């Protein structure tokens, strides 16, 4: 049962980070999307949504914590998790939609001196997709936190030692998972967004030189490009790659922890923390070494196949 629920958590983590990355693309929220902020200052008027100031880690910590708090209050009243978790996620997404409005209006208003207008169709046309993508991520994170909470299904499994149970309440778990999914989506999603859709006028592998800052691609295949076009593109590769990153992190972390706990007597009357921690650390080091070697091999293969890059 522990392994079964762990696999459920891994799948939910994959879905959560996939939609988190797409929601970030929808609102130009992450690091390379700050070029959207710089574009009007360099004379490039655009129709991208602009809320990069809100920050993914903090915004998802807020939305997930609100969702977890509402769900926790409803669960304490005896309401089934099937209703409490989506309802809480809905409230969190509504707050996120409000929070997505203020950064966009504030940033575009500050660009009045550069003749950047506020397009109302861009504002209203992106709020609902932002909220829906955020809802999918938040509902998955809230479900993960519920599974791991003291009132969740993991705590109900008989035969587990006390040390194997999670002592944190549902809102705190949502806060921790919210920061995590925002951080992973920001760091991994950047790679699969900036140079792929906004900066297609630059040679592959060249990077972002200072002289090119603000030079974003403003025209789509048909008409003026908006953030919706970016989401449609990133849904093919960037979103799944980001979700896979977070899912693998959760998989390897939980797998090594469970193996360590089994070695320390997970199914026995008591858990030996020293053995559990030692085995888990050793497995983690092995996983890290394999990933480093594999990454070096992949980089060398890519540079040999697609290079030479500019400057080499």
Secondary structure, DSSP 8 states (H G I E B T S, - for coil): -HHHHHHHHHHHHHHHHHHHHHHHHHHT-SSTTHHHHHHGGGT--------GGG-HHHHHHHHHHHHHHHHHHHHHTT--HHHHHHHHHHHHHHHHHHHHHHHHHHHHHHTGGGT----HHHHHHHHHHHHHHHHHHHHHHHHHHHHHSTTSTTTT-TT--GGGS--S-HHHHHHHHHHHHHHHHHHHHHHTTIIIII-TTS-TT----GGGTT----B-SSSB--HHHHHHHHTTTHHHHHHHHHHHHHHHHHHHHHHHHHHTTTTSSS--HHHHHHHHHHHHHHHHHHHHHHHHHHHHHHHHHH---TT-
